[in-house]
Each structure stands twice: as structure tokens, then as C-alpha cells.
Amino acid sequence: MSLFNELDQTTRTELEAAAFRRLLQHLDDNKDVQNIDLMILADFCRNCLSKWLVTAADEQGQTLDYEAAREYVYGMPYSEWKAHYQGAATSEQLAALDARQAQKTAKE
């Protein structure tokens, strides 16, 4: 980690941006991975990424609409992605998400 921190700020930002774009491409290439699965395993999903973009824009004094951020993250309007790729959550997925949330609450 120290070598990364020794890079100049511009280079670090460019590397981070490239990694983020690669993450978005990876998620786009794996549309079968449902948001609920991401939430269960990693406690974030595509919608979280969209919200983080909106927050980052706000911190930079910029305005970014949540729906515009979601369209960027999903690569299409969210309603279109949802209609084509989002499946109904199974009872097992919902139970796993509830367990994940309970685990988080217990740590607080």
C-alpha cells in the first residue's frame, strides 16, 4: 500500500478511476449477478455505487442526479435494466440478506 501512496495524486486518481470503470464493466459483463447477491456478499450493490457517485459529485460542488448516476452504472436506464435482468429475490436470498443486516446491527 505504501508504494501506491507514493504515487502522485493525479496518477492515483487516474488508477482509481480506471479500476472503477473496470468494476463497472465487470458488473455489466455479469448481469446475472443480482444486486441482492452483491448486498449479501459484499454489503454494496450497483445502486450503492450510484449513490456514492452522487455523494462524490456533491463533495466536489457538482450536481449529479441519482437517476443519471444509475444510468451510468447500469449502462442503461435503471428501469430498462430491471425489466431485462433483475430477477425476483428468492426466499433464500431474502433470508440471507436479513441475516447479513442482523450481523451488521449486532456489530454496532
Number of C-alpha atoms within 10 A of each C-alpha: 5 6 6 11 9 9 11 9 11 9 11 14 12 11 13 12 12 12 12 13 13 12 13 18 14 11 19 15 10 10 14 12 15 17 20 22 18 14 18 19 13 10 15 14 19 19 17 15 18 22 18 14 20 21 16 14 14 12 10 9 9 11 12 16 14 16 16 16 20 22 17 16 23 23 15 13 15 18 13 13 14 12 9 10 12 16 13 9 13 10 9 9 15 14 13 17 19 13 13 17 14 11 11 11 9 8 6 5
